[in-house]
């Protein structure tokens, strides 16, 4: 009997916290490197999530504390990224997954522990919010592998870190730690290794409990300001802002403020 080899790595989906979709990258033997099948599965999972009205946040993290994502799985490049057609398919899968994070209707958060390199940095930068532990290790190693890095990924890095910093990381391919990641804006906050699980989860919960329509309007406005292909136009932003003021959540926010209690937003 012939058995088809199982591609390395997988995604683990956790919805144990209401309104939060947690996607865990699982490929521990390769420091959670992303195989082609994983890139495609991530794009599919995010596409499905974008249709859910109950969702409040998407969280991306690696399996265990050794790595977030060490990049693309180089071991399969010979079989999956070796001619123009294969390269095009691979690049489409990567671009689709990263774009789905950027254009997600709900906030996306990257929780980074350990190794975060190459495609892992690309995934993290595609998220709205990024948190890491102090022992995290970052690197953009494309120049040590001889591969090209697509326009969208370079633009995103320039938009977030600045062109000068992006040049440093691409051209030197150097490794830097979580403390420097916080200093240069690669991540929003850096937590101690011991405190990371609790504090990172607190940030996720804070986002998930905020007014969904307000967060949607703010994210549309930021994408509009940054521009680029697929960016929402001014009318879309204005409509989203007005939807906030017409919503039941706007009334709930005012009532909760007067009553000195936490608001219970319903995304309507």
C-alpha positions as CSV (number, residue, x, y, z in Angstrom):
1,X,0.0,0.0,0.0
2,X,1.3,3.4,-1.0
3,X,1.1,6.2,1.6
4,X,1.4,9.9,0.7
5,X,3.9,11.6,3.0
6,X,2.4,14.0,5.4
7,X,3.7,17.6,5.0
8,X,5.7,18.8,8.0
9,X,3.9,21.1,10.5
10,X,0.4,22.1,11.0
11,X,-1.9,24.8,12.5
12,X,-3.7,24.3,15.8
13,X,-6.9,26.3,16.2
14,X,-8.0,27.2,19.7
15,X,-11.3,29.0,20.4
16,X,-11.5,28.3,24.1
17,X,-11.7,32.1,24.9
18,X,-15.0,33.5,23.6
19,X,-14.5,35.8,20.6
20,X,-10.8,35.0,20.2
21,X,-9.4,32.8,17.5
22,X,-6.0,31.6,18.5
23,X,-3.9,30.1,15.7
24,X,-0.8,28.2,16.8
25,X,2.0,27.4,14.4
26,X,3.1,23.8,15.2
27,X,6.4,22.5,13.7
28,X,8.7,22.1,16.7
29,X,11.3,20.0,14.9
30,X,12.0,23.0,12.7
31,X,11.4,25.8,15.2
32,X,7.9,26.3,13.9
33,X,9.0,26.9,10.3
34,X,6.2,27.4,7.8
35,X,5.8,24.8,5.1
36,X,3.8,25.5,1.9
37,X,0.8,23.6,3.2
38,X,0.9,25.7,6.4
39,X,1.0,29.0,4.5
40,X,-2.0,27.8,2.5
41,X,-3.8,26.6,5.6
42,X,-3.2,29.9,7.3
43,X,-4.7,31.8,4.4
44,X,-7.8,29.5,4.5
45,X,-8.2,29.8,8.2
46,X,-8.1,33.6,8.1
47,X,-10.5,33.8,5.1
48,X,-13.0,31.7,7.1
49,X,-12.5,33.9,10.2
50,X,-13.2,37.0,8.2
51,X,-16.8,35.9,7.7
52,X,-17.6,35.5,11.4
53,X,-19.6,38.2,13.1
54,X,-18.9,36.9,16.6
55,X,-15.1,37.2,16.3
56,X,-13.3,39.9,18.2
57,X,-9.6,39.1,17.7
58,X,-7.2,36.8,16.0
59,X,-4.1,35.7,17.9
60,X,-1.0,34.2,16.1
61,X,1.6,32.4,18.1
62,X,4.1,29.6,17.9
63,X,4.0,26.2,19.6
64,X,5.9,26.2,22.8
65,X,8.3,28.9,24.0
66,X,11.4,28.2,21.7
67,X,10.0,29.8,18.6
68,X,7.3,32.0,17.1
69,X,8.1,31.2,13.5
70,X,11.7,30.6,12.3
71,X,10.7,31.5,8.7
72,X,9.8,29.4,5.7
73,X,10.7,25.7,5.8
74,X,13.9,25.7,3.8
75,X,14.0,21.9,3.7
76,X,11.2,21.8,1.2
77,X,12.5,24.6,-1.2
78,X,14.0,22.0,-3.5
79,X,10.7,20.3,-4.0
80,X,8.3,23.3,-3.6
81,X,10.2,26.4,-4.6
82,X,12.5,25.3,-7.4
83,X,11.0,26.6,-10.7
84,X,9.0,29.7,-11.7
85,X,5.6,28.0,-11.3
86,X,6.5,26.6,-7.9
87,X,7.9,29.9,-6.7
88,X,4.8,31.8,-7.9
89,X,2.5,29.4,-6.0
90,X,4.7,29.7,-2.9
91,X,4.8,33.5,-3.1
92,X,1.0,33.7,-3.6
93,X,0.5,31.5,-0.5
94,X,2.8,33.7,1.7
95,X,1.3,37.0,0.3
96,X,-2.3,35.7,0.8
97,X,-1.7,34.8,4.5
98,X,0.0,38.0,5.3
99,X,-2.5,40.2,3.5
100,X,-5.3,38.3,5.3
101,X,-3.8,39.4,8.6
102,X,-3.4,43.0,7.4
103,X,-7.0,43.2,6.0
104,X,-8.7,41.2,8.7
105,X,-12.0,42.8,9.9
106,X,-10.9,42.2,13.5
107,X,-7.6,43.1,15.2
108,X,-4.7,40.6,14.8
109,X,-2.1,40.1,17.5
110,X,1.3,38.3,17.3
111,X,2.6,36.8,20.6
112,X,6.3,36.1,20.0
113,X,8.5,33.9,22.1
114,X,11.9,32.7,21.1
115,X,13.0,32.6,17.4
116,X,11.2,35.0,15.0
117,X,13.0,35.1,11.7
118,X,12.3,35.7,8.0
119,X,8.7,34.8,7.2
120,X,8.1,34.9,10.9
121,X,9.0,38.6,11.0
122,X,6.8,39.0,7.9
123,X,3.8,37.4,9.7
124,X,4.4,39.4,12.9
125,X,4.6,42.7,11.0
126,X,1.4,41.9,9.2
127,X,-0.4,41.9,12.6
128,X,-1.8,45.0,14.2
129,X,-0.1,44.4,17.5
130,X,3.0,42.5,18.4
131,X,4.3,41.5,21.8
132,X,7.5,39.5,22.6
133,X,9.5,38.2,25.5
134,X,12.9,39.6,26.3
135,X,14.7,36.4,25.2
136,X,13.1,36.5,21.7
137,X,15.5,36.5,18.8
138,X,14.8,38.3,15.5
139,X,16.5,38.1,12.1
140,X,15.8,38.8,8.4
141,X,18.1,36.3,6.8
142,X,17.1,36.5,3.2
143,X,20.5,37.8,2.2
144,X,22.2,34.7,3.7
145,X,19.9,32.4,1.7
146,X,19.9,34.2,-1.7
147,X,16.2,34.5,-2.0
148,X,14.2,37.6,-3.0
149,X,11.7,39.3,-0.7
150,X,8.5,40.6,-2.2
151,X,7.5,44.2,-2.5
152,X,4.6,44.0,-0.1
153,X,6.7,42.6,2.7
154,X,9.5,45.2,2.2
155,X,6.9,48.1,2.1
156,X,5.3,46.8,5.3
157,X,8.7,46.8,7.1
158,X,9.5,50.3,5.8
159,X,6.1,51.6,6.9
160,X,6.4,50.2,10.4
161,X,10.2,50.4,11.1
162,X,11.2,53.1,8.6
163,X,13.3,52.7,5.5
164,X,16.6,53.2,7.3
165,X,15.9,50.5,9.9
166,X,14.6,48.2,7.2
167,X,17.8,48.6,5.2
168,X,19.8,47.8,8.3
169,X,18.0,44.5,9.0
170,X,17.8,43.4,5.3
171,X,21.4,44.3,4.3
172,X,23.2,43.0,7.4
173,X,20.9,40.0,8.2
174,X,22.0,40.4,11.8
175,X,20.2,38.9,14.8
176,X,18.7,41.2,17.5
177,X,16.9,40.5,20.8
178,X,13.5,41.3,22.2
179,X,14.8,44.4,24.0
180,X,16.0,45.9,20.7
181,X,12.8,44.8,19.0
182,X,10.9,47.0,21.4
183,X,13.3,49.9,21.0
184,X,13.0,50.0,17.2
185,X,9.3,49.4,17.0
186,X,9.3,45.8,15.8
187,X,7.1,45.0,18.8
188,X,4.8,47.2,20.9
189,X,5.9,45.8,24.3
190,X,8.5,43.5,25.6
191,X,7.7,41.4,28.7
192,X,10.0,39.3,30.9
193,X,10.1,35.7,30.1
194,X,8.3,34.8,33.3
195,X,5.6,37.4,32.9
196,X,5.0,37.0,29.1
197,X,2.1,34.5,29.2
198,X,0.0,36.5,31.6
199,X,0.7,40.0,30.3
200,X,0.4,39.0,26.7
201,X,-3.0,37.4,27.4
202,X,-4.1,40.5,29.2
203,X,-3.4,42.6,26.1
204,X,-5.4,40.1,24.0
205,X,-8.3,40.3,26.5
206,X,-8.2,44.1,26.5
207,X,-8.5,44.2,22.7
208,X,-11.3,41.6,22.6
209,X,-13.4,43.6,25.2
210,X,-13.2,46.9,23.3
211,X,-15.9,48.2,21.0
212,X,-15.6,46.2,17.7
213,X,-17.0,48.9,15.5
214,X,-14.6,51.5,16.9
215,X,-11.7,49.2,16.3
216,X,-12.8,48.4,12.8
217,X,-13.1,52.2,12.0
218,X,-9.7,52.9,13.4
219,X,-8.0,50.1,11.5
220,X,-9.7,51.2,8.2
221,X,-8.5,54.7,8.8
222,X,-4.9,53.6,9.5
223,X,-4.9,51.4,6.3
224,X,-6.3,54.4,4.4
225,X,-3.5,56.7,5.6
226,X,-0.8,54.1,4.8
227,X,-2.3,53.6,1.3
228,X,-1.2,50.9,-1.1
229,X,-3.1,48.3,-3.1
230,X,-6.5,47.5,-1.6
231,X,-6.4,50.3,0.9
232,X,-9.9,51.5,1.9
233,X,-11.0,54.9,0.4
234,X,-12.0,57.9,2.5
235,X,-15.7,57.2,2.1
236,X,-15.3,53.7,3.5
237,X,-13.6,55.2,6.5
238,X,-16.2,57.9,7.0
239,X,-19.0,55.4,6.8
240,X,-17.3,53.2,9.4
241,X,-16.9,56.2,11.7
242,X,-20.6,57.2,11.3
243,X,-21.6,53.6,12.0
244,X,-20.1,53.9,15.4
245,X,-22.2,56.8,16.3
246,X,-25.4,55.1,15.1
247,X,-24.6,51.9,17.0
248,X,-26.1,50.4,20.2
249,X,-22.5,50.0,21.4
250,X,-22.1,53.8,21.4
251,X,-25.1,54.1,23.7
252,X,-23.8,51.2,25.9
253,X,-20.4,52.9,26.2
254,X,-22.0,56.1,27.6
255,X,-24.3,54.2,30.0
256,X,-21.5,52.1,31.3
257,X,-19.3,55.2,31.8
258,X,-22.1,56.8,33.9
259,X,-22.7,53.6,35.8
260,X,-19.0,53.1,36.4
261,X,-18.9,49.6,35.1
262,X,-17.3,47.7,32.2
263,X,-19.2,48.1,29.0
264,X,-20.7,45.0,27.2
265,X,-20.3,45.6,23.5
266,X,-22.2,43.6,21.0
267,X,-20.8,44.9,17.7
268,X,-24.1,46.5,16.7
